[in-house]
Structures are given as structure tokens and as C-alpha cells.
Amino acid sequence: MYAIFETGGKQYKATERDVIMVEKLPVEVGETVEFDRVLAAGEGDDMTVGTPLVKGAKVIGRAVAQERAKKIRGFKYKPKKNYRRTWGHRQYVTKVLIESIEL
């Protein structure tokens, strides 16, 4: 069983017992998280696609950790002017263990 769901403006494909990193959620570690914006769900060739959402479908998970993602480095410069600037950014994320997918 797998599902494609949306959270934080991004779409994720998940199966049961997957650990995925999603945009930061306002939950404590160990709390249950429920994603109800399921776009598609299925098992093998049997797939249900929502218009735009699958009615009654939920992805249930548990928050495992609140972390920061890998650093993204940025760089800009102006040629012949000796201007260079670098910066870094680390996004806050929540690690979620997918426990079940309900249709």
C-alpha cells in the first residue's frame, strides 16, 4: 500500500514503515500526525486517484524527530568588481514514521 499526499506545499510518496522528512510541523516528538490531503493511494495495479483529493483517505504517522536539513550553500558574484558573497541555509524539518494508510 502506498499513498501520495501533500503537506507544506510539497507532495510525498510514502508506504507503511517509511521514514520521511517533511516541512516542520507543530508537534512534539512521539505525537501522532495525520495527513488528510491524500492525492492518490493504491496497492499494485489497483490505484485510486482523487479529484483533487481521495475522500476519506488518511496517512497516519508518528513524529520521530525535529531536525534541520542538510545545508544549502548559495554564492553570487559580480565579474571584474571583486564582489563575492556566500551564504548558507538549513531548513527546519520533521522526521515522520508512516504507520498506516487508510482508504
N, C-alpha and C positions, 0 to 999 in steps of 0.2 A: 504494500500500500504506500502510495506517495501522494503528496499534495504540493501545489504551487500556491503560496499565499503572499499577501502584501502587508508590510509594516514599515513605518518610517520612510515611505516613499519609494521603497525598493521591493523587488519580488524575489522570493526564495523558493527553491525546490527542496523538499525535505521528505525523508522516510522516517519510520519509527526508529528510535535509538540513535539518531543523528545528533551531533553537537554542532550548532551553527552560531555564527556571530552576527547579531542584528544591531541596528542603531540603538543607542541607550534607552532602556525602558525604566520607568519609575517604580521598580520593585526591589525588594531585598533578596539576597542570596537565599535560595531554598524555597521561595514562594512559587506558586503555580501561575503560569502565564497562559492566556487563552487568546489565540488569533482567530477571529471570526471572518476576516476578509479573505476567504478562500476562492481563488480564481479557477482552479481545476483540481480534480482529485481522481485517482484511479488505481487500478491494480492490473498489471499486464496490459492486455489489449482493451480491457474494459475501462474507459475513461469518461468522466463526467466533466463537461466544460460549462462554466457559468455564463450568464448573460446579464450583467458582468460578473456576478458572484454566484456560487453554488449555495442554494438555500439550505440552511440547517447544518452546513458543514463547519467543523471546527478543528483546529490543530491545537493540541494541549501539550504544554511543555513545562519545564521547571528551570528557573534561573540558576545557573551553576556558578557564575562569576560576573562581577562588574570590572571591566578592564579597559585598557586603552589599546587601540590597534597599532600596527606597525607604523613607524614614522614615514611620512611622505615629505620628500625634500623638494623645494622649489628654488629656481635660480633665474635671475634676469640680469641683463647687462646691456650697455649701450656701446657699440663698437667705436673705437678710437677716442673715447672720452674717459677711460679709466673708471667707469661706473659699474660696479658689480654688487649684487645683493642676493644673499641666500636666506632661506627661512625653512622651518620645519613645522609640521602639523601632525598631531596624534589625536585621532577621533576617539571619543568615548563609545564603547560597545558593551553589549550584554551577551554573554555566552548562554545559550539556551539548549537544554537537552530535550529533544522531542520525545514525549512519552506515548502519545496516541493520536490517531487521526480518525475523526468521527464524520460519517456522512449523514 
